[in-house]
Amino acid sequence: MANYQDITIALAGVCQSARLVQQFAQRGQANTYALEVSLKSLLQTHPTDTLAVFGGSLDNIKLGLETLIEQLNAQNPELARYWLSLVAMAGRLQDNAQAKSQLAHRIQYMPTQLEYYSLLDETMLEKIATIYTDILSPLGKRIQIFGNAEYLQQPSIQNRIRACLLAGVRAAMLWQQVGGSKWQLLFSRRKILNMAQQLYETI
């Protein structure tokens, strides 16, 4: 039987990354707290449970839960395209053993790199973005980002967007691992929405 709490938490993680991408693309800045939570999730390779991936607190995915509730109420179609694309990319990654191995190999070096740079340091963000560019971008159709050209042309914003996309794929893989499926998005939206609202009300 599907565990809709875990499924909803993971999907909120996907939506949080998608919202951050949209914020950077449109405004050139994003919710720093949510950004740090999403990027830290990349380091959680052996979590004790689903919420542990996001620091063990629902408050850490408040932005993601807000976004998920909005999305399940059929608002903001541009954002829907982002998070659904992340889910699709995670599916392609799941089917590519070589890419999965390369991704795990690259991520295992992040803790060592963090001994020299903070997580939100420009150099570290560039390194995370490069993982996305090297491993995930070649897997298929690229995710087209829309926003303010002034921001989208800046390498620092490009790095932040790609880092968030990588975190989004990580959350989408988690969603698959805890039993998430595209069929649920079609036929169990109400269950996921109800759970998202319940979780959000406890924050």
C-alpha positions in Angstrom: 0.0 0.0 0.0 1.3 3.4 -0.9 2.7 5.6 1.9 1.3 8.9 0.9 3.1 10.8 3.6 6.5 9.8 2.2 5.3 10.3 -1.4 4.1 13.8 -0.6 7.2 14.8 1.3 9.4 13.7 -1.6 7.1 15.4 -4.2 7.3 18.6 -2.1 11.0 18.4 -2.4 10.7 18.2 -6.2 8.3 21.2 -6.2 10.6 23.2 -3.9 13.5 22.9 -6.3 11.2 23.8 -9.2 10.0 26.9 -7.4 13.6 27.9 -6.7 14.4 27.6 -10.4 11.5 29.8 -11.2 12.5 32.4 -8.6 16.1 32.6 -9.9 14.9 32.8 -13.5 12.4 35.5 -12.9 13.9 37.6 -10.1 17.6 36.7 -10.0 17.3 35.6 -6.4 15.5 32.9 -4.4 14.6 31.8 -0.9 18.1 31.2 0.6 16.9 28.9 3.4 15.0 26.7 1.0 17.9 26.7 -1.4 20.3 25.5 1.3 17.9 22.7 2.3 17.5 21.5 -1.2 21.2 21.5 -1.9 22.0 19.7 1.4 19.6 17.0 0.3 22.3 15.9 -2.3 24.5 14.9 0.6 21.9 12.6 2.2 23.0 9.3 0.6 21.9 7.1 3.5 18.9 8.8 5.2 17.0 7.2 8.1 13.7 8.2 6.6 12.2 10.4 3.8 12.0 13.6 5.8 15.7 13.1 6.9 16.7 13.9 3.3 15.4 17.5 4.0 16.9 17.9 7.4 14.3 16.1 9.4 11.8 19.0 9.6 8.7 19.8 7.6 9.6 23.5 8.1 12.5 22.9 5.7 10.1 22.0 2.9 7.5 24.6 3.6 8.0 26.3 0.3 7.8 22.9 -1.4 4.5 22.0 0.3 3.0 25.4 -0.6 4.1 24.9 -4.2 2.7 21.3 -4.3 -0.7 22.4 -3.0 -0.7 25.2 -5.6 0.2 22.8 -8.3 -2.4 20.2 -7.4 -5.0 23.0 -7.6 -3.9 23.5 -11.2 -2.2 26.8 -10.8 1.1 28.1 -12.4 1.4 25.9 -15.5 5.0 27.0 -16.2 6.0 25.6 -12.8 4.2 22.4 -13.5 6.3 21.9 -16.6 9.5 22.3 -14.5 8.6 19.7 -11.8 7.1 17.2 -14.2 10.3 17.5 -16.3 12.3 16.8 -13.2 10.2 13.7 -12.6 10.8 12.6 -16.2 14.5 13.2 -16.0 14.7 11.1 -12.8 13.0 8.3 -14.7 15.6 8.5 -17.5 18.4 8.5 -14.9 16.9 5.5 -13.2 17.1 3.6 -16.5 20.7 4.5 -17.1 23.0 2.6 -14.9 26.2 4.3 -16.1 24.8 7.8 -15.4 23.6 6.7 -12.0 27.1 5.4 -11.2 28.7 8.6 -12.4 26.3 10.7 -10.4 27.0 8.8 -7.2 30.7 9.0 -7.8 30.6 12.8 -8.3 28.3 13.4 -5.3 30.6 11.4 -2.9 33.2 14.1 -3.4 31.0 16.9 -2.3 31.7 16.5 1.5 35.4 16.8 0.7 34.8 19.9 -1.4 32.7 21.4 1.4 35.8 21.3 3.6 37.1 24.2 1.5 34.0 26.0 0.3 30.6 26.8 1.9 27.6 25.2 0.3 26.5 28.5 -1.3 29.9 29.6 -2.3 30.1 30.5 -6.0 32.8 27.9 -6.6 30.7 25.2 -4.9 27.6 26.1 -6.8 29.6 25.9 -10.0 30.8 22.4 -9.1 27.2 21.3 -8.4 26.0 22.8 -11.6 28.7 21.0 -13.5 27.4 17.7 -12.2 24.0 18.5 -13.7 25.5 19.6 -17.0 27.9 16.6 -17.4 25.6 13.8 -16.3 21.9 14.8 -16.5 21.7 17.2 -19.4 22.9 14.5 -21.9 20.1 12.1 -20.8 17.4 13.5 -23.1 15.3 16.6 -23.7 16.7 19.5 -21.8 14.5 21.5 -19.4 13.9 24.9 -21.0 13.8 27.6 -18.4 11.9 30.9 -19.0 12.5 34.1 -17.2 14.2 37.4 -17.3 17.0 37.3 -20.0 19.1 39.7 -17.9 19.3 37.0 -15.1 19.4 33.9 -17.3 22.5 35.2 -19.1 24.5 35.5 -15.8 26.7 32.5 -15.1 26.1 32.7 -11.4 22.3 32.4 -12.0 22.8 29.6 -14.5 24.8 27.7 -11.8 22.1 28.2 -9.2 19.4 27.0 -11.6 21.3 23.9 -12.6 22.2 23.2 -9.0 18.5 23.4 -8.1 17.6 21.1 -11.1 20.1 18.5 -9.7 18.4 18.7 -6.3 15.1 18.4 -7.9 16.1 15.2 -9.7 17.4 13.8 -6.4 14.0 14.5 -4.8 12.3 12.9 -7.8 14.4 9.8 -7.5 13.5 9.7 -3.8 9.8 10.0 -4.8 10.2 7.0 -7.0 12.0 5.0 -4.3 9.2 5.6 -1.7 6.5 4.4 -4.2 5.7 7.5 -6.2 4.3 7.0 -9.7 2.9 9.0 -12.6 -0.4 7.1 -12.2 -0.8 8.6 -8.7 -0.5 12.1 -10.3 -3.4 11.2 -12.5 -5.7 9.2 -10.2 -4.6 10.0 -6.6 -4.2 13.7 -6.8 -6.8 14.3 -4.1 -5.0 11.9 -1.7 -1.7 13.7 -2.2 -3.3 17.1 -1.9 -5.0 16.2 1.4 -1.8 14.9 2.8 0.1 18.0 1.7 -2.4 20.2 3.4 -2.3 18.1 6.6 1.5 18.3 6.7 1.5 22.0 5.9 -1.0 22.7 8.8 1.5 21.1 11.3 4.2 23.6 10.5 
